Amino acid sequence: MTQANDHLKKQAAIYTIDHYIQPGMVLGLGVGSTAFHAIRYLGQKLQSGELTDIVGVPAAERSASLAREVGVPLSTLDEHPRLELTFDGADEVDPHLNLIKGGGGALLREKVIAQASDSEIIMVDPSKLVPMLGTTWAVPVEVIDFGINVHQAFLKSLGGDPVLRLTDDGTPYRTDHGNVILDTNFGQIENPGQLAAQMKSQAGIVEHGMFLGLTTRVVIGEPDGIRELEKESS
């Protein structure tokens, strides 16, 4: 990630907090560099008194830790099963506001949070916009490690090239739920809905990183300002 891209992500995060977060909201807190910019700025506004009575439900332990550090009060989905708004980043955004997420490894909780939200705002820089999902990013697929060779063979049968995600020390990356991730390159995905259904039908696949029909609005930080994309009304 370049310094310029990070600046644009931060612009999108600040704009989102300033324009869409109201006192009294229960918020889903996303994961990753852009979401972390938003969490830090949210904390600043709470500390200054510009915002009050905010409660956050974090999508990952890293988000929870940062929120505590900057003074964002936290709760759980058990306490707040319906969220008014979630803000998050994305690895890819297509013209229909479908996403690939999970580069940070929190796709399962991020999707649970998104589905529990009345609206979801995705904050990105222009490099995340693609003509079709799979253009620049593999699909993270969270699987149990029992029968991992079976999961890999199944993903290959769907046309994917699954690669086990590793940490810097060469051990398998573990999600907050102890599962592993197969980053699966399908190339450009012409029918993401069909692929999603096929993956979800396979025992052992816990979740995939395609977020279809969940995004309400995309806030894009661009060099000449902010651009917004809104979900088409059905």
mmCIF file of the C-alpha atoms, coordinates in Angstrom:
data_MODEL
# 
_entry.id   MODEL 
# 
loop_
_atom_site.group_PDB 
_atom_site.id 
_atom_site.type_symbol 
_atom_site.label_atom_id 
_atom_site.label_alt_id 
_atom_site.label_comp_id 
_atom_site.label_asym_id 
_atom_site.label_entity_id 
_atom_site.label_seq_id 
_atom_site.pdbx_PDB_ins_code 
_atom_site.Cartn_x 
_atom_site.Cartn_y 
_atom_site.Cartn_z 
_atom_site.occupancy 
_atom_site.B_iso_or_equiv 
_atom_site.pdbx_formal_charge 
_atom_site.auth_seq_id 
_atom_site.auth_comp_id 
_atom_site.auth_asym_id 
_atom_site.auth_atom_id 
_atom_site.pdbx_PDB_model_num 
ATOM 1   C CA . MET A 1 1   ? 0.000   0.000   0.000   1.00 0.00 ? 1   MET A CA 1 
ATOM 2   C CA . THR A 1 2   ? 1.432   3.353   -1.020  1.00 0.00 ? 2   THR A CA 1 
ATOM 3   C CA . GLN A 1 3   ? 1.426   6.419   1.204   1.00 0.00 ? 3   GLN A CA 1 
ATOM 4   C CA . ALA A 1 4   ? -0.833  8.142   -1.325  1.00 0.00 ? 4   ALA A CA 1 
ATOM 5   C CA . ASN A 1 5   ? -3.373  5.316   -1.200  1.00 0.00 ? 5   ASN A CA 1 
ATOM 6   C CA . ASP A 1 6   ? -3.336  5.354   2.584   1.00 0.00 ? 6   ASP A CA 1 
ATOM 7   C CA . HIS A 1 7   ? -4.012  9.106   2.542   1.00 0.00 ? 7   HIS A CA 1 
ATOM 8   C CA . LEU A 1 8   ? -7.016  8.558   0.264   1.00 0.00 ? 8   LEU A CA 1 
ATOM 9   C CA . LYS A 1 9   ? -8.331  5.785   2.514   1.00 0.00 ? 9   LYS A CA 1 
ATOM 10  C CA . LYS A 1 10  ? -8.020  8.093   5.504   1.00 0.00 ? 10  LYS A CA 1 
ATOM 11  C CA . GLN A 1 11  ? -9.947  10.794  3.618   1.00 0.00 ? 11  GLN A CA 1 
ATOM 12  C CA . ALA A 1 12  ? -12.760 8.320   2.944   1.00 0.00 ? 12  ALA A CA 1 
ATOM 13  C CA . ALA A 1 13  ? -12.794 7.221   6.585   1.00 0.00 ? 13  ALA A CA 1 
ATOM 14  C CA . ILE A 1 14  ? -12.971 10.767  7.946   1.00 0.00 ? 14  ILE A CA 1 
ATOM 15  C CA . TYR A 1 15  ? -15.717 11.712  5.480   1.00 0.00 ? 15  TYR A CA 1 
ATOM 16  C CA . THR A 1 16  ? -17.770 8.675   6.480   1.00 0.00 ? 16  THR A CA 1 
ATOM 17  C CA . ILE A 1 17  ? -17.592 9.424   10.191  1.00 0.00 ? 17  ILE A CA 1 
ATOM 18  C CA . ASP A 1 18  ? -18.347 13.128  9.662   1.00 0.00 ? 18  ASP A CA 1 
ATOM 19  C CA . HIS A 1 19  ? -21.301 12.584  7.319   1.00 0.00 ? 19  HIS A CA 1 
ATOM 20  C CA . TYR A 1 20  ? -22.976 9.353   8.405   1.00 0.00 ? 20  TYR A CA 1 
ATOM 21  C CA . ILE A 1 21  ? -22.385 8.760   12.111  1.00 0.00 ? 21  ILE A CA 1 
ATOM 22  C CA . GLN A 1 22  ? -24.948 10.288  14.458  1.00 0.00 ? 22  GLN A CA 1 
ATOM 23  C CA . PRO A 1 23  ? -25.106 10.387  18.279  1.00 0.00 ? 23  PRO A CA 1 
ATOM 24  C CA . GLY A 1 24  ? -26.727 7.323   19.799  1.00 0.00 ? 24  GLY A CA 1 
ATOM 25  C CA . MET A 1 25  ? -25.826 4.916   16.997  1.00 0.00 ? 25  MET A CA 1 
ATOM 26  C CA . VAL A 1 26  ? -24.860 1.284   17.479  1.00 0.00 ? 26  VAL A CA 1 
ATOM 27  C CA . LEU A 1 27  ? -22.111 0.664   14.924  1.00 0.00 ? 27  LEU A CA 1 
ATOM 28  C CA . GLY A 1 28  ? -20.380 -2.321  13.412  1.00 0.00 ? 28  GLY A CA 1 
ATOM 29  C CA . LEU A 1 29  ? -16.627 -1.716  13.409  1.00 0.00 ? 29  LEU A CA 1 
ATOM 30  C CA . GLY A 1 30  ? -14.811 -3.232  10.458  1.00 0.00 ? 30  GLY A CA 1 
ATOM 31  C CA . VAL A 1 31  ? -11.267 -4.532  10.090  1.00 0.00 ? 31  VAL A CA 1 
ATOM 32  C CA . GLY A 1 32  ? -8.225  -3.364  8.170   1.00 0.00 ? 32  GLY A CA 1 
ATOM 33  C CA . SER A 1 33  ? -6.293  -0.176  7.500   1.00 0.00 ? 33  SER A CA 1 
ATOM 34  C CA . THR A 1 34  ? -9.246  1.925   6.314   1.00 0.00 ? 34  THR A CA 1 
ATOM 35  C CA . ALA A 1 35  ? -11.583 0.774   9.078   1.00 0.00 ? 35  ALA A CA 1 
ATOM 36  C CA . PHE A 1 36  ? -8.830  1.473   11.602  1.00 0.00 ? 36  PHE A CA 1 
ATOM 37  C CA . HIS A 1 37  ? -8.539  5.056   10.329  1.00 0.00 ? 37  HIS A CA 1 
ATOM 38  C CA . ALA A 1 38  ? -12.283 5.394   10.916  1.00 0.00 ? 38  ALA A CA 1 
ATOM 39  C CA . ILE A 1 39  ? -12.110 3.885   14.409  1.00 0.00 ? 39  ILE A CA 1 
ATOM 40  C CA . ARG A 1 40  ? -9.300  6.259   15.407  1.00 0.00 ? 40  ARG A CA 1 
ATOM 41  C CA . TYR A 1 41  ? -11.204 9.276   14.099  1.00 0.00 ? 41  TYR A CA 1 
ATOM 42  C CA . LEU A 1 42  ? -14.392 8.075   15.798  1.00 0.00 ? 42  LEU A CA 1 
ATOM 43  C CA . GLY A 1 43  ? -12.448 7.932   19.058  1.00 0.00 ? 43  GLY A CA 1 
ATOM 44  C CA . GLN A 1 44  ? -11.215 11.500  18.549  1.00 0.00 ? 44  GLN A CA 1 
ATOM 45  C CA . LYS A 1 45  ? -14.765 12.761  18.031  1.00 0.00 ? 45  LYS A CA 1 
ATOM 46  C CA . LEU A 1 46  ? -15.969 10.938  21.133  1.00 0.00 ? 46  LEU A CA 1 
ATOM 47  C CA . GLN A 1 47  ? -13.122 12.301  23.240  1.00 0.00 ? 47  GLN A CA 1 
ATOM 48  C CA . SER A 1 48  ? -13.798 15.859  22.038  1.00 0.00 ? 48  SER A CA 1 
ATOM 49  C CA . GLY A 1 49  ? -17.527 15.535  22.718  1.00 0.00 ? 49  GLY A CA 1 
ATOM 50  C CA . GLU A 1 50  ? -18.491 16.084  19.044  1.00 0.00 ? 50  GLU A CA 1 
ATOM 51  C CA . LEU A 1 51  ? -20.137 12.647  19.151  1.00 0.00 ? 51  LEU A CA 1 
ATOM 52  C CA . THR A 1 52  ? -21.853 10.999  22.122  1.00 0.00 ? 52  THR A CA 1 
ATOM 53  C CA . ASP A 1 53  ? -23.573 7.762   23.064  1.00 0.00 ? 53  ASP A CA 1 
ATOM 54  C CA . ILE A 1 54  ? -21.866 5.629   20.430  1.00 0.00 ? 54  ILE A CA 1 
ATOM 55  C CA . VAL A 1 55  ? -21.548 1.887   20.894  1.00 0.00 ? 55  VAL A CA 1 
ATOM 56  C CA . GLY A 1 56  ? -19.344 -0.256  18.652  1.00 0.00 ? 56  GLY A CA 1 
ATOM 57  C CA . VAL A 1 57  ? -19.576 -3.969  17.865  1.00 0.00 ? 57  VAL A CA 1 
ATOM 58  C CA . PRO A 1 58  ? -16.166 -5.055  16.527  1.00 0.00 ? 58  PRO A CA 1 
ATOM 59  C CA . ALA A 1 59  ? -15.709 -7.574  13.719  1.00 0.00 ? 59  ALA A CA 1 
ATOM 60  C CA . ALA A 1 60  ? -12.291 -8.726  14.964  1.00 0.00 ? 60  ALA A CA 1 
ATOM 61  C CA . GLU A 1 61  ? -10.137 -8.767  18.064  1.00 0.00 ? 61  GLU A CA 1 
ATOM 62  C CA . ARG A 1 62  ? -7.813  -6.220  16.423  1.00 0.00 ? 62  ARG A CA 1 
ATOM 63  C CA . SER A 1 63  ? -10.719 -3.828  15.921  1.00 0.00 ? 63  SER A CA 1 
ATOM 64  C CA . ALA A 1 64  ? -11.805 -4.307  19.538  1.00 0.00 ? 64  ALA A CA 1 
ATOM 65  C CA . SER A 1 65  ? -8.293  -3.628  20.816  1.00 0.00 ? 65  SER A CA 1 
ATOM 66  C CA . LEU A 1 66  ? -7.961  -0.410  18.817  1.00 0.00 ? 66  LEU A CA 1 
ATOM 67  C CA . ALA A 1 67  ? -11.445 0.756   19.832  1.00 0.00 ? 67  ALA A CA 1 
ATOM 68  C CA . ARG A 1 68  ? -10.602 0.308   23.513  1.00 0.00 ? 68  ARG A CA 1 
ATOM 69  C CA . GLU A 1 69  ? -7.328  2.173   22.993  1.00 0.00 ? 69  GLU A CA 1 
ATOM 70  C CA . VAL A 1 70  ? -9.055  5.232   21.489  1.00 0.00 ? 70  VAL A CA 1 
ATOM 71  C CA . GLY A 1 71  ? -12.069 5.235   23.789  1.00 0.00 ? 71  GLY A CA 1 
ATOM 72  C CA . VAL A 1 72  ? -14.881 3.761   21.680  1.00 0.00 ? 72  VAL A CA 1 
ATOM 73  C CA . PRO A 1 73  ? -17.337 1.913   23.979  1.00 0.00 ? 73  PRO A CA 1 
ATOM 74  C CA . LEU A 1 74  ? -17.889 -1.690  22.918  1.00 0.00 ? 74  LEU A CA 1 
ATOM 75  C CA . SER A 1 75  ? -20.685 -4.204  23.069  1.00 0.00 ? 75  SER A CA 1 
ATOM 76  C CA . THR A 1 76  ? -21.608 -7.493  21.369  1.00 0.00 ? 76  THR A CA 1 
ATOM 77  C CA . LEU A 1 77  ? -24.109 -8.799  18.854  1.00 0.00 ? 77  LEU A CA 1 
ATOM 78  C CA . ASP A 1 78  ? -25.772 -10.688 21.699  1.00 0.00 ? 78  ASP A CA 1 
ATOM 79  C CA . GLU A 1 79  ? -26.512 -7.338  23.357  1.00 0.00 ? 79  GLU A CA 1 
ATOM 80  C CA . HIS A 1 80  ? -27.254 -5.545  20.071  1.00 0.00 ? 80  HIS A CA 1 
ATOM 81  C CA . PRO A 1 81  ? -28.408 -8.059  17.447  1.00 0.00 ? 81  PRO A CA 1 
ATOM 82  C CA . ARG A 1 82  ? -29.382 -5.254  15.054  1.00 0.00 ? 82  ARG A CA 1 
ATOM 83  C CA . LEU A 1 83  ? -26.830 -2.602  14.085  1.00 0.00 ? 83  LEU A CA 1 
ATOM 84  C CA . GLU A 1 84  ? -27.762 0.708   12.524  1.00 0.00 ? 84  GLU A CA 1 
ATOM 85  C CA . LEU A 1 85  ? -24.631 1.016   10.414  1.00 0.00 ? 85  LEU A CA 1 
ATOM 86  C CA . THR A 1 86  ? -21.356 -0.769  9.793   1.00 0.00 ? 86  THR A CA 1 
ATOM 87  C CA . PHE A 1 87  ? -18.294 0.861   8.277   1.00 0.00 ? 87  PHE A CA 1 
ATOM 88  C CA . ASP A 1 88  ? -15.557 -1.234  6.716   1.00 0.00 ? 88  ASP A CA 1 
ATOM 89  C CA . GLY A 1 89  ? -13.029 -1.427  3.905   1.00 0.00 ? 89  GLY A CA 1 
ATOM 90  C CA . ALA A 1 90  ? -12.806 -3.859  0.989   1.00 0.00 ? 90  ALA A CA 1 
ATOM 91  C CA . ASP A 1 91  ? -10.241 -5.542  -1.218  1.00 0.00 ? 91  ASP A CA 1 
ATOM 92  C CA . GLU A 1 92  ? -12.369 -5.197  -4.366  1.00 0.00 ? 92  GLU A CA 1 
ATOM 93  C CA . VAL A 1 93  ? -15.600 -3.379  -5.259  1.00 0.00 ? 93  VAL A CA 1 
ATOM 94  C CA . ASP A 1 94  ? -17.435 -4.115  -8.512  1.00 0.00 ? 94  ASP A CA 1 
ATOM 95  C CA . PRO A 1 95  ? -19.932 -1.794  -10.298 1.00 0.00 ? 95  PRO A CA 1 
ATOM 96  C CA . HIS A 1 96  ? -22.852 -3.484  -8.488  1.00 0.00 ? 96  HIS A CA 1 
ATOM 97  C CA . LEU A 1 97  ? -21.201 -2.787  -5.079  1.00 0.00 ? 97  LEU A CA 1 
ATOM 98  C CA . ASN A 1 98  ? -20.388 -6.448  -4.581  1.00 0.00 ? 98  ASN A CA 1 
ATOM 99  C CA . LEU A 1 99  ? -17.141 -6.992  -2.718  1.00 0.00 ? 99  LEU A CA 1 
ATOM 100 C CA . ILE A 1 100 ? -14.220 -9.253  -2.094  1.00 0.00 ? 100 ILE A CA 1 
ATOM 101 C CA . LYS A 1 101 ? -13.158 -8.983  1.532   1.00 0.00 ? 101 LYS A CA 1 
ATOM 102 C CA . GLY A 1 102 ? -11.034 -11.008 3.897   1.00 0.00 ? 102 GLY A CA 1 
ATOM 103 C CA . GLY A 1 103 ? -7.520  -9.859  3.100   1.00 0.00 ? 103 GLY A CA 1 
ATOM 104 C CA . GLY A 1 104 ? -7.237  -9.127  6.810   1.00 0.00 ? 104 GLY A CA 1 
ATOM 105 C CA . GLY A 1 105 ? -8.545  -12.559 7.729   1.00 0.00 ? 105 GLY A CA 1 
ATOM 106 C CA . ALA A 1 106 ? -11.813 -11.530 9.413   1.00 0.00 ? 106 ALA A CA 1 
ATOM 107 C CA . LEU A 1 107 ? -14.279 -12.359 6.633   1.00 0.00 ? 107 LEU A CA 1 
ATOM 108 C CA . LEU A 1 108 ? -16.571 -14.536 8.754   1.00 0.00 ? 108 LEU A CA 1 
ATOM 109 C CA . ARG A 1 109 ? -17.230 -11.987 11.482  1.00 0.00 ? 109 ARG A CA 1 
ATOM 110 C CA . GLU A 1 110 ? -17.266 -9.134  8.965   1.00 0.00 ? 110 GLU A CA 1 
ATOM 111 C CA . LYS A 1 111 ? -20.060 -10.869 7.045   1.00 0.00 ? 111 LYS A CA 1 
ATOM 112 C CA . VAL A 1 112 ? -22.039 -11.612 10.218  1.00 0.00 ? 112 VAL A CA 1 
ATOM 113 C CA . ILE A 1 113 ? -21.760 -7.944  11.202  1.00 0.00 ? 113 ILE A CA 1 
ATOM 114 C CA . ALA A 1 114 ? -22.728 -6.787  7.690   1.00 0.00 ? 114 ALA A CA 1 
ATOM 115 C CA . GLN A 1 115 ? -25.808 -9.013  7.616   1.00 0.00 ? 115 GLN A CA 1 
ATOM 116 C CA . ALA A 1 116 ? -26.874 -7.691  11.032  1.00 0.00 ? 116 ALA A CA 1 
ATOM 117 C CA . SER A 1 117 ? -26.657 -4.062  9.860   1.00 0.00 ? 117 SER A CA 1 
ATOM 118 C CA . ASP A 1 118 ? -29.367 -1.816  8.450   1.00 0.00 ? 118 ASP A CA 1 
ATOM 119 C CA . SER A 1 119 ? -26.713 -0.283  6.197   1.00 0.00 ? 119 SER A CA 1 
ATOM 120 C CA . GLU A 1 120 ? -23.060 -0.882  5.390   1.00 0.00 ? 120 GLU A CA 1 
ATOM 121 C CA . ILE A 1 121 ? -20.709 1.814   4.154   1.00 0.00 ? 121 ILE A CA 1 
ATOM 122 C CA . ILE A 1 122 ? -17.530 0.641   2.448   1.00 0.00 ? 122 ILE A CA 1 
ATOM 123 C CA . MET A 1 123 ? -14.577 3.058   2.413   1.00 0.00 ? 123 MET A CA 1 
ATOM 124 C CA . VAL A 1 124 ? -11.888 2.640   -0.259  1.00 0.00 ? 124 VAL A CA 1 
ATOM 125 C CA . ASP A 1 125 ? -9.312  4.319   -2.445  1.00 0.00 ? 125 ASP A CA 1 
ATOM 126 C CA . PRO A 1 126 ? -9.782  4.093   -6.261  1.00 0.00 ? 126 PRO A CA 1 
ATOM 127 C CA . SER A 1 127 ? -7.438  1.110   -6.622  1.00 0.00 ? 127 SER A CA 1 
ATOM 128 C CA . LYS A 1 128 ? -10.126 -1.115  -5.071  1.00 0.00 ? 128 LYS A CA 1 
ATOM 129 C CA . LEU A 1 129 ? -12.636 -0.482  -7.884  1.00 0.00 ? 129 LEU A CA 1 
ATOM 130 C CA . VAL A 1 130 ? -12.732 -3.296  -10.453 1.00 0.00 ? 130 VAL A CA 1 
ATOM 131 C CA . PRO A 1 131 ? -14.934 -4.132  -13.464 1.00 0.00 ? 131 PRO A CA 1 
ATOM 132 C CA . MET A 1 132 ? -15.551 -7.664  -12.160 1.00 0.00 ? 132 MET A CA 1 
ATOM 133 C CA . LEU A 1 133 ? -14.810 -9.490  -8.893  1.00 0.00 ? 133 LEU A CA 1 
ATOM 134 C CA . GLY A 1 134 ? -11.596 -11.484 -9.063  1.00 0.00 ? 134 GLY A CA 1 
ATOM 135 C CA . THR A 1 135 ? -9.832  -8.999  -11.332 1.00 0.00 ? 135 THR A CA 1 
ATOM 136 C CA . THR A 1 136 ? -7.016  -8.236  -8.893  1.00 0.00 ? 136 THR A CA 1 
ATOM 137 C CA . TRP A 1 137 ? -7.746  -10.301 -5.783  1.00 0.00 ? 137 TRP A CA 1 
ATOM 138 C CA . ALA A 1 138 ? -8.148  -13.949 -4.873  1.00 0.00 ? 138 ALA A CA 1 
ATOM 139 C CA . VAL A 1 139 ? -11.247 -14.951 -2.897  1.00 0.00 ? 139 VAL A CA 1 
ATOM 140 C CA . PRO A 1 140 ? -10.381 -15.758 0.732   1.00 0.00 ? 140 PRO A CA 1 
ATOM 141 C CA . VAL A 1 141 ? -12.160 -18.978 1.717   1.00 0.00 ? 141 VAL A CA 1 
ATOM 142 C CA . GLU A 1 142 ? -12.244 -19.844 5.417   1.00 0.00 ? 142 GLU A CA 1 
ATOM 143 C CA . VAL A 1 143 ? -12.224 -23.607 6.007   1.00 0.00 ? 143 VAL A CA 1 
ATOM 144 C CA . ILE A 1 144 ? -11.779 -26.004 8.886   1.00 0.00 ? 144 ILE A CA 1 
ATOM 145 C CA . ASP A 1 145 ? -8.404  -27.677 8.671   1.00 0.00 ? 145 ASP A CA 1 
ATOM 146 C CA . PHE A 1 146 ? -9.907  -31.176 8.904   1.00 0.00 ? 146 PHE A CA 1 
ATOM 147 C CA . GLY A 1 147 ? -9.821  -32.518 5.370   1.00 0.00 ? 147 GLY A CA 1 
ATOM 148 C CA . ILE A 1 148 ? -8.025  -29.497 3.963   1.00 0.00 ? 148 ILE A CA 1 
ATOM 149 C CA . ASN A 1 149 ? -6.916  -31.462 0.898   1.00 0.00 ? 149 ASN A CA 1 
ATOM 150 C CA . VAL A 1 150 ? -10.584 -32.196 0.188   1.00 0.00 ? 150 VAL A CA 1 
ATOM 151 C CA . HIS A 1 151 ? -11.440 -28.491 0.393   1.00 0.00 ? 151 HIS A CA 1 
ATOM 152 C CA . GLN A 1 152 ? -8.572  -27.624 -1.937  1.00 0.00 ? 152 GLN A CA 1 
ATOM 153 C CA . ALA A 1 153 ? -9.640  -30.252 -4.453  1.00 0.00 ? 153 ALA A CA 1 
ATOM 154 C CA . PHE A 1 154 ? -13.235 -28.983 -4.358  1.00 0.00 ? 154 PHE A CA 1 
ATOM 155 C CA . LEU A 1 155 ? -12.159 -25.381 -4.981  1.00 0.00 ? 155 LEU A CA 1 
ATOM 156 C CA . LYS A 1 156 ? -9.999  -26.567 -7.884  1.00 0.00 ? 156 LYS A CA 1 
ATOM 157 C CA . SER A 1 157 ? -13.047 -28.344 -9.332  1.00 0.00 ? 157 SER A CA 1 
ATOM 158 C CA . LEU A 1 158 ? -14.800 -24.951 -9.393  1.00 0.00 ? 158 LEU A CA 1 
ATOM 159 C CA . GLY A 1 159 ? -11.948 -23.464 -11.406 1.00 0.00 ? 159 GLY A CA 1 
ATOM 160 C CA . GLY A 1 160 ? -10.023 -21.968 -8.499  1.00 0.00 ? 160 GLY A CA 1 
ATOM 161 C CA . ASP A 1 161 ? -6.365  -22.071 -7.540  1.00 0.00 ? 161 ASP A CA 1 
ATOM 162 C CA . PRO A 1 162 ? -6.378  -22.333 -3.721  1.00 0.00 ? 162 PRO A CA 1 
ATOM 163 C CA . VAL A 1 163 ? -3.284  -21.379 -1.722  1.00 0.00 ? 163 VAL A CA 1 
ATOM 164 C CA . LEU A 1 164 ? -3.064  -21.873 2.032   1.00 0.00 ? 164 LEU A CA 1 
ATOM 165 C CA . ARG A 1 165 ? -2.473  -18.517 3.733   1.00 0.00 ? 165 ARG A CA 1 
ATOM 166 C CA . LEU A 1 166 ? 0.662   -18.535 5.887   1.00 0.00 ? 166 LEU A CA 1 
ATOM 167 C CA . THR A 1 167 ? 2.004   -16.207 8.565   1.00 0.00 ? 167 THR A CA 1 
ATOM 168 C CA . ASP A 1 168 ? 5.449   -14.624 8.377   1.00 0.00 ? 168 ASP A CA 1 
ATOM 169 C CA . ASP A 1 169 ? 6.959   -17.583 10.220  1.00 0.00 ? 169 ASP A CA 1 
ATOM 170 C CA . GLY A 1 170 ? 5.554   -20.054 7.682   1.00 0.00 ? 170 GLY A CA 1 
ATOM 171 C CA . THR A 1 171 ? 2.777   -21.522 9.825   1.00 0.00 ? 171 THR A CA 1 
ATOM 172 C CA . PRO A 1 172 ? -0.855  -21.531 8.682   1.00 0.00 ? 172 PRO A CA 1 
ATOM 173 C CA . TYR A 1 173 ? -2.698  -18.272 9.360   1.00 0.00 ? 173 TYR A CA 1 
ATOM 174 C CA . ARG A 1 174 ? -5.486  -18.772 11.910  1.00 0.00 ? 174 ARG A CA 1 
ATOM 175 C CA . THR A 1 175 ? -8.665  -16.718 12.057  1.00 0.00 ? 175 THR A CA 1 
ATOM 176 C CA . ASP A 1 176 ? -10.225 -15.544 15.319  1.00 0.00 ? 176 ASP A CA 1 
ATOM 177 C CA . HIS A 1 177 ? -12.188 -18.809 15.220  1.00 0.00 ? 177 HIS A CA 1 
ATOM 178 C CA . GLY A 1 178 ? -9.122  -20.995 14.717  1.00 0.00 ? 178 GLY A CA 1 
ATOM 179 C CA . ASN A 1 179 ? -9.829  -21.827 11.084  1.00 0.00 ? 179 ASN A CA 1 
ATOM 180 C CA . VAL A 1 180 ? -7.456  -21.538 8.121   1.00 0.00 ? 180 VAL A CA 1 
ATOM 181 C CA . ILE A 1 181 ? -7.837  -19.564 4.886   1.00 0.00 ? 181 ILE A CA 1 
ATOM 182 C CA . LEU A 1 182 ? -7.424  -20.751 1.317   1.00 0.00 ? 182 LEU A CA 1 
ATOM 183 C CA . ASP A 1 183 ? -6.834  -17.705 -0.883  1.00 0.00 ? 183 ASP A CA 1 
ATOM 184 C CA . THR A 1 184 ? -8.435  -18.945 -4.098  1.00 0.00 ? 184 THR A CA 1 
ATOM 185 C CA . ASN A 1 185 ? -7.805  -17.254 -7.421  1.00 0.00 ? 185 ASN A CA 1 
ATOM 186 C CA . PHE A 1 186 ? -10.744 -17.784 -9.781  1.00 0.00 ? 186 PHE A CA 1 
ATOM 187 C CA . GLY A 1 187 ? -9.760  -15.052 -12.208 1.00 0.00 ? 187 GLY A CA 1 
ATOM 188 C CA . GLN A 1 188 ? -12.605 -12.737 -13.173 1.00 0.00 ? 188 GLN A CA 1 
ATOM 189 C CA . ILE A 1 189 ? -15.839 -14.133 -11.732 1.00 0.00 ? 189 ILE A CA 1 
ATOM 190 C CA . GLU A 1 190 ? -18.678 -13.817 -14.227 1.00 0.00 ? 190 GLU A CA 1 
ATOM 191 C CA . ASN A 1 191 ? -21.369 -15.247 -11.929 1.00 0.00 ? 191 ASN A CA 1 
ATOM 192 C CA . PRO A 1 192 ? -20.436 -14.555 -8.285  1.00 0.00 ? 192 PRO A CA 1 
ATOM 193 C CA . GLY A 1 193 ? -23.848 -15.652 -7.000  1.00 0.00 ? 193 GLY A CA 1 
ATOM 194 C CA . GLN A 1 194 ? -23.491 -19.105 -8.532  1.00 0.00 ? 194 GLN A CA 1 
ATOM 195 C CA . LEU A 1 195 ? -19.935 -19.499 -7.236  1.00 0.00 ? 195 LEU A CA 1 
ATOM 196 C CA . ALA A 1 196 ? -21.005 -18.389 -3.752  1.00 0.00 ? 196 ALA A CA 1 
ATOM 197 C CA . ALA A 1 197 ? -23.793 -20.971 -3.672  1.00 0.00 ? 197 ALA A CA 1 
ATOM 198 C CA . GLN A 1 198 ? -21.456 -23.731 -4.829  1.00 0.00 ? 198 GLN A CA 1 
ATOM 199 C CA . MET A 1 199 ? -18.923 -22.963 -2.114  1.00 0.00 ? 199 MET A CA 1 
ATOM 200 C CA . LYS A 1 200 ? -21.531 -22.703 0.631   1.00 0.00 ? 200 LYS A CA 1 
ATOM 201 C CA . SER A 1 201 ? -22.860 -26.153 -0.305  1.00 0.00 ? 201 SER A CA 1 
ATOM 202 C CA . GLN A 1 202 ? -19.571 -27.821 0.628   1.00 0.00 ? 202 GLN A CA 1 
ATOM 203 C CA . ALA A 1 203 ? -19.160 -29.122 4.186   1.00 0.00 ? 203 ALA A CA 1 
ATOM 204 C CA . GLY A 1 204 ? -15.999 -27.756 5.781   1.00 0.00 ? 204 GLY A CA 1 
ATOM 205 C CA . ILE A 1 205 ? -16.140 -24.410 3.992   1.00 0.00 ? 205 ILE A CA 1 
ATOM 206 C CA . VAL A 1 206 ? -17.079 -22.020 6.766   1.00 0.00 ? 206 VAL A CA 1 
ATOM 207 C CA . GLU A 1 207 ? -17.364 -18.805 4.728   1.00 0.00 ? 207 GLU A CA 1 
ATOM 208 C CA . HIS A 1 208 ? -16.094 -17.100 1.584   1.00 0.00 ? 208 HIS A CA 1 
ATOM 209 C CA . GLY A 1 209 ? -14.987 -13.541 1.030   1.00 0.00 ? 209 GLY A CA 1 
ATOM 210 C CA . MET A 1 210 ? -17.532 -12.501 -1.595  1.00 0.00 ? 210 MET A CA 1 
ATOM 211 C CA . PHE A 1 211 ? -19.962 -10.013 -0.046  1.00 0.00 ? 211 PHE A CA 1 
ATOM 212 C CA . LEU A 1 212 ? -22.917 -9.898  -2.411  1.00 0.00 ? 212 LEU A CA 1 
ATOM 213 C CA . GLY A 1 213 ? -25.781 -7.441  -2.064  1.00 0.00 ? 213 GLY A CA 1 
ATOM 214 C CA . LEU A 1 214 ? -24.729 -6.257  1.397   1.00 0.00 ? 214 LEU A CA 1 
ATOM 215 C CA . THR A 1 215 ? -23.241 -2.837  0.640   1.00 0.00 ? 215 THR A CA 1 
ATOM 216 C CA . THR A 1 216 ? -25.431 0.251   0.891   1.00 0.00 ? 216 THR A CA 1 
ATOM 217 C CA . ARG A 1 217 ? -22.870 2.881   -0.083  1.00 0.00 ? 217 ARG A CA 1 
ATOM 218 C CA . VAL A 1 218 ? -19.231 3.112   -1.161  1.00 0.00 ? 218 VAL A CA 1 
ATOM 219 C CA . VAL A 1 219 ? -17.192 6.167   -0.171  1.00 0.00 ? 219 VAL A CA 1 
ATOM 220 C CA . ILE A 1 220 ? -14.123 6.612   -2.399  1.00 0.00 ? 220 ILE A CA 1 
ATOM 221 C CA . GLY A 1 221 ? -11.268 8.864   -1.425  1.00 0.00 ? 221 GLY A CA 1 
ATOM 222 C CA . GLU A 1 222 ? -9.931  10.356  -4.664  1.00 0.00 ? 222 GLU A CA 1 
ATOM 223 C CA . PRO A 1 223 ? -7.124  12.876  -5.288  1.00 0.00 ? 223 PRO A CA 1 
ATOM 224 C CA . ASP A 1 224 ? -9.658  15.618  -6.093  1.00 0.00 ? 224 ASP A CA 1 
ATOM 225 C CA . GLY A 1 225 ? -12.123 14.788  -3.296  1.00 0.00 ? 225 GLY A CA 1 
ATOM 226 C CA . ILE A 1 226 ? -14.746 12.274  -2.255  1.00 0.00 ? 226 ILE A CA 1 
ATOM 227 C CA . ARG A 1 227 ? -16.931 10.285  -4.636  1.00 0.00 ? 227 ARG A CA 1 
ATOM 228 C CA . GLU A 1 228 ? -19.849 8.145   -3.531  1.00 0.00 ? 228 GLU A CA 1 
ATOM 229 C CA . LEU A 1 229 ? -21.581 5.143   -5.090  1.00 0.00 ? 229 LEU A CA 1 
ATOM 230 C CA . GLU A 1 230 ? -25.011 4.161   -3.809  1.00 0.00 ? 230 GLU A CA 1 
ATOM 231 C CA . LYS A 1 231 ? -26.813 0.840   -3.993  1.00 0.00 ? 231 LYS A CA 1 
ATOM 232 C CA . GLU A 1 232 ? -29.338 0.718   -6.811  1.00 0.00 ? 232 GLU A CA 1 
ATOM 233 C CA . SER A 1 233 ? -32.909 0.585   -5.580  1.00 0.00 ? 233 SER A CA 1 
ATOM 234 C CA . SER A 1 234 ? -34.538 -2.757  -6.297  1.00 0.00 ? 234 SER A CA 1 
# 
